[in-house]
Amino acid sequence: MGGRKKKHYKRQELLEAIKNSGGIITTIALALGCDWHTAKANIDRHEETREAYRDELETGLDLVEGKAFEQARGGDGAMIRFILATKGRARGYGDASPPESTAPDNTLRIEIDDATE
C-alpha cells in the first residue's frame, strides 16, 4: 500500500518539453504526460534542465514584456504607467517611498541642554 512512484524522465525528454513552454510548469507537464509536481521534480533533478527552465522562463517574460512595450508605444496610458512604475522605479517613477505607518511613534528622544544661564 505504498504511494505512487513518480516517473523519472531523461534529460533530453525534459529539455524538449521545456522548449517553447514559456517556463510554465503546467505546459511542461502536459508535454511529458505527467502531473505538475512530477514535472517540477524532474526539472530540479539536473543542473542542465534547471538552467534550461530558467532560460525559458526569462524568454517567456521577455516576450510578454515586449508586448507590454508595444502597447505603450501605441499610447496605452495604463501600460505606460505600469512600465514606469516597475521598470522606471530607479528613475523616480512609481512609489518612491513606503506608505506612511499608522503605528504610534515610540521613538525615544533625549535632548540635552548644556547651556548655562
Stockholm file with secondary structure:
# STOCKHOLM 1.0

chainA/1-117         MGGRKKKHYKRQELLEAIKNSGGIITTIALALGCDWHTAKANIDRHEETREAYRDELETGLDLVEGKAFEQARGGDGAMIRFILATKGRARGYGDASPPESTAPDNTLRIEIDDATE
#=GR chainA/1-117 SS CCCCCCCCCCHHHHHHHHTTSTTCHHHHHHHHTSCHHHHHHHHHHCHHHHHHHHHHHHHHHHHHHHHHHHHHHTTCHHHHHHHHHHTTGGGTCSCCSCCCCCSCCCCCCCCCCCCCC
#=GC SS_cons         CCCCCCCCCCHHHHHHHHTTSTTCHHHHHHHHTSCHHHHHHHHHHCHHHHHHHHHHHHHHHHHHHHHHHHHHHTTCHHHHHHHHHHTTGGGTCSCCSCCCCCSCCCCCCCCCCCCCC
//
